[in-house]
Amino acid sequence: MQELNDKDFDEQISKDTPLLVDFWAEWCGPCKVVGPILEELSGEYTDRLRFAKLNTEEYQEITGRFGIMGIPTMIVFRQGKEVGRLVGALPKEHLKDKIDEMLASI
């Protein structure tokens, strides 16, 4: 999974292939649960969805720009626009169902 920063964030979310960004922090227990699940899912969506993560502690300006109030928060972007958002540590099957719903709507 790609680690985003303030130099490449806008470029990456602006691409045509959707990008799921995991907003996380090192101290966040639920983030540590979701991270490996997203790694697994990234292998299942290779042609349809890209996966990346952004450390909320290091990039607070971006975090604030998208109104991230709790983590983990996962936002799916396509062509620079938010197309879906998930908040909290969700089981793999639930995450997969929600991702499928988001992809079907774009």
Secondary structure as GFF3:
##gff-version 3
##sequence-region A 1 106
A	DSSP	beta_strand	2	3	.	.	.	ID=ss1
A	DSSP	alpha_helix	9	13	.	.	.	ID=ss2
A	DSSP	beta_strand	19	24	.	.	.	ID=ss3
A	DSSP	alpha_helix	29	44	.	.	.	ID=ss4
A	DSSP	beta_strand	50	55	.	.	.	ID=ss5
A	DSSP	alpha_helix	60	65	.	.	.	ID=ss6
A	DSSP	beta_strand	73	78	.	.	.	ID=ss7
A	DSSP	beta_strand	81	87	.	.	.	ID=ss8
A	DSSP	alpha_helix	92	104	.	.	.	ID=ss9
###
